Amino acid sequence: MTRRVSPSSLTVLIAGGVFFFLPLAATLEFSLRAEHGHNFAAYGDLFSDPQFWSTLKLSLRLAGETAIAVLALLVPTAYWVHLRAPKLRPLVTFLCVLPFVVPPIVLVVGLLSVFRNVSWFLSTPQFLVPAYVILALPYVWFALDAGLRAIDVRTLAEAAESLGAGPFRTLFQVILPGLRSAILAAGLLTVAIVLGEFTMASLSLFNTFPVYVSYVGQTKATGASALTIVSIGLLWAAMLALTFASRGPRRKGAA
Amino acid sequence: MADIQLTSVTRTYGAFVALDEISLSLAAGELVSLLGPSGCGKTTALRILAGFDTPTAGTITIAGKDVTRLAPSRRGVGMVFQAYSLFPTMTAQRNVEFGLRVRGVKTPRRRKQAQELLELVGLGHAASRYPHQLSGGMQQRVALARALAIQPRVLLLDEPLSALDAKVRVQLRDEIRRLQTSLGITTLYVTHDQEEALSVSDRVAVMRDGRIEQIGPPAEIYGEPATPFVAEFIGTINRIESLIGNDGTVVAGDTTLALPAARNHTPGDRVIVLVRPETVSVGASVNGHGVRLDATVITSTFLGATTRVRLATPAGDITADIPSAGGGTPLPGATIPVGFDPASARILSLDRPTD
């Protein structure tokens, strides 16, 4: 069945496309500009800058640690709330949404005073992990909540229990495999947040990837554009990985 | 000896009494259904037996062992849920194997047993399919095979057919009964569908407001309902409100019916006379019946094998189910005689408890 696209929706589609892609195309073009014509010099400079790699590495590491921490915190919580305390769901949702309304600057100042007496922790970049966990809460919670709502957690848990399974086996062999795509989505969102967070890192004086991006943006015009293109490329690669990963097992064995 | 014994089991949620001192025993290999409207406590009773809920008071024993406080995973109870209980990321085969895997059964033996069970429920060919590739009826068969795999002492079925189409429902319920009988497994079956309960059970327990209203073999529940509630919950029944008269009669509306069973009641008591529609005859076939009334046909509905006729009589409106094959369906407005055998009528007192 082919659906005809009406002229009006086509117009909207084109306008939307222009809105999204024109700035990207302009950025790409600008990143390739050289004194005479175009070349990849800006990209070359970028990839040969050790700061690019060190800050990217630091941010990816923080992203990984944050993802593990936030999932370790929220997966059991979400499971428990759905299974045993559905009445607490609105409360947990409210708590998880709080980071949306608390400005990052307040958060970081608050955390600095909380950890004031633990100075060794303040001086490691891992100081940012608790802050990022808080920032990621709403995204991770909604992803997990949607995943859990899509399966009948209580019936599945009771079925496993009646077959003799203990709570850990039930969680790891029955519930988690069904949450695969939700967990992946939550994890990748967390990575995206950490790779884009500037305020906290800058305020607490850590040289993360977003801080580096900002620095490059203030010092090298074409370099900043090249960096933008690279960042978007990274993000898209992550999104593609997510799409394939969440699709994988279901297709297998289809008639 | 009783295989399962519930003794004075009570469950309250705050002020709400879900189960009110239920006592029930199932003999080994017996299938008992708990039947009743929603909220009558039947599911609570089943969940308490499975261990998903704990009674406020009372005890439960399975094979002589007190399991009242035992975790569900240690009761050896096989359970089939209403729907959507199969593990979505496992194939049918892996679902059936799950309970065996928990018990540490070695892979080759586990595979073989699961395969055999899937054959038993007629799904040998679908072992490698995922739940979302199976129809509702097939999913419930897999769920049954999975519950049976752990060789449970007791099988619990929680409205296993309620999410299925009418046709699949009938087919699967017959199959459940066949399997249950051949395996000789003690089974508790919860349902709100009276036809289902009557067709699969050794005994039916009709529940209402947390109590068992009546328990007995299906024919007894249908033929000799102990209370007006049971009578009306099971099948269709005529309910003639009357007063007990003298010498084996009841006074209903403007008329007097001769019912010998009325002698067992005190004259002047308010009673209801219960008569199943299929025991009521109309027209020429009334001859010879002890109770006979003149009636006017209100409606006549063709139902296939039978025709349901609503009649206005001096004793109130009466419904009769007559065979369609006889021909001569009475037309609305026609005046015809209607009657029934007094032996098929049941009199329940409204003033004092029966029996």
Interface residues (C-beta under 8 A of the other chain):
Chain A: I151 D152 T155 L156 E158 A159 A160 E161 S162 L163 G164 A165 G166 R169 Q173 V174 P177 G178 R180 P249 R250 G253 A254 A255
Chain B: A50 G51 F52 A71 P72 S73 R74 R75 V77 G78 M79 F81 Q82 Y84 S85 L86 F87 P88 T89 M90 T91 F98 G99 V102 R103 S128 R129 Y130 H132 Q133 A143 R146 A147 A149 I150
